[in-house]
């Protein structure tokens, strides 16, 4: 049975897609979301200063703070994966 992605993993995916600027359609398709489910994530990321909307455009851009948060999330997931592998060896 396939596990659902965590909210943190989805946020990490969105931040990665938006690192070089991205429209909502690209975010939806590359993060395997739909237009309804992507909105709360975008709002949360915008409200926390992790994403910004480029002025005069509908392009989302990951902020410096967002890039730092994305790296922390990656490290967190890497550590969890290592622990899961170690537990699987027992």
N, C-alpha and C positions, 0 to 999 in steps of 0.2 A: 504494500500500500504506500502510495506516494504522500509525503508530508506536505502540508501547506507551508508557504514561505512566511516567515515572521514579518511583522510590520517594519522592523529594523532592516531586514534584508530588502524589502520593497523600497524603503527610503534610500538605501544604499544604491540600488539599481537606478532609481530616478536621478540621484545626484551624479552618478557616473554618466548617464545619458546626457545630462544637461551640462557637463563639464565644459563643452565647447559650444554651448547654445543649442537649444532644441525647441521645436514647437510641440504643442500638446499631442498631435497625432503621432509624431515620432516617439514620444514618451510612451503613449498607450501601446503601440505595437512592439517597441523594443523591450518594454518591461512586462509584456504579456498581461496587460490590464484592460479595462474598458473605460469608456468616457465617464461613467458614473463613479466607479471606484477610484479613479485617479484624482478626482477633485479634492477629497479630504486630505490626501497626502500632499498635494501641491499647496493647499492652504496652510497646512501645518509647517511645511518647509519654508514657505514665504513668511509666515508669522514669526518664525524663529530665526530669520535672517540667514537661512541656509541656501535659499534660492532667491533670485530677483528676476523681475521682468524687465527686459531691455526697453528703455523709453521709446515710444513710438512704434513698438513692435509687439508681437505676441510670442516672443521668444523667451524661454526660461533659461537662466544662466546660473550655474552653481557659484556661490560666493566663496571668498577665501575661507570664511568660517565653515561653509558647507564642505569644502575640500578637506579641511582638517577633520571634520566630523566623519566624513566618508572614510578617511584613513583609519580613524579609531574603530569604526565599525568593521572594517576589513581585518584589523588586528584581532578584534574580539572574536570574529567568526573563525579565524585561523586557529586561535587558541582553543576554542570549543571543538573544532575538528580534530585537533591533536589529542584532546582528552577522550573524545569518542573513539578514536583509533586505539588508544591505550586501553580503554575499558573493553574494547572488542577482543583484545589479545588475551584477556583473562579467562 
